[in-house]
Amino acid sequence: MIFYLKLGPLLEQGLRLLRQWRHRARSRRQLLALDEQRLKDTGLSRAEALREGCKPFWQS
């Protein structure tokens, strides 16, 4: 029981990190898929989208 109490917050933190990584990866794939008009609507250039979209998921 004591082991679980110590491990619980660590597991929660790990799951939170995995969700954040998954969100970043999905967002970056979507960013790379935007056409020129959508990029213009968001105020990003293709170069900026590529720079952000090509980052590894673990890098903020």
N, C-alpha and C positions, 0 to 999 in steps of 0.2 A: 504494500500500500504506500509506504513512504517513497519507494522508487517511482511509482506512478505519479505521485504529487510533484516530484522534482522533474520528471520527464514531460508532464503535461504542457507546461508553458513553452518548453523547447519544441515540442511537436507543433503547437499552435503557431509559433514563430516560423517554423519551417514551412508549414502549410501556407501561411500568409506570404512568404517569400516566393513559393512556387506559383501561387495565384498571380502575384505581381509580375513574375517573369512571363507567365502565359499571356497575360494582358498586354505586356510590352511587345511580345512576339507577334500577337494578332494585330495590334495597332500598327506596327511597322510594316507588316505585310499589306494591310489595307492602304497605308500611306503610299507604298510603292505602286499600288494598283490604280491610284488616282490619275485621271487624264489631266491634260494641261488646264482645261477650264476649271476643274475642281481645285487644282493647286492654286490657280489664280484667285479663286473664291476664298481660299483659306489664307492667302497672302504669302504662300511659299513658292519658291522657284523649284525647278526640277532638281537643281544641284543641292538645295537644302533638303529636299525630300529624300534624295539618294543618300546624303550624308547621314540623316537620321534613320532612314529605313534600313541601311546596311549595318547599323550597329548590332553587336551581339545582344541577345535578350537580357543578359545579366548586367549590361552597362546602361546606366541612366543618362 
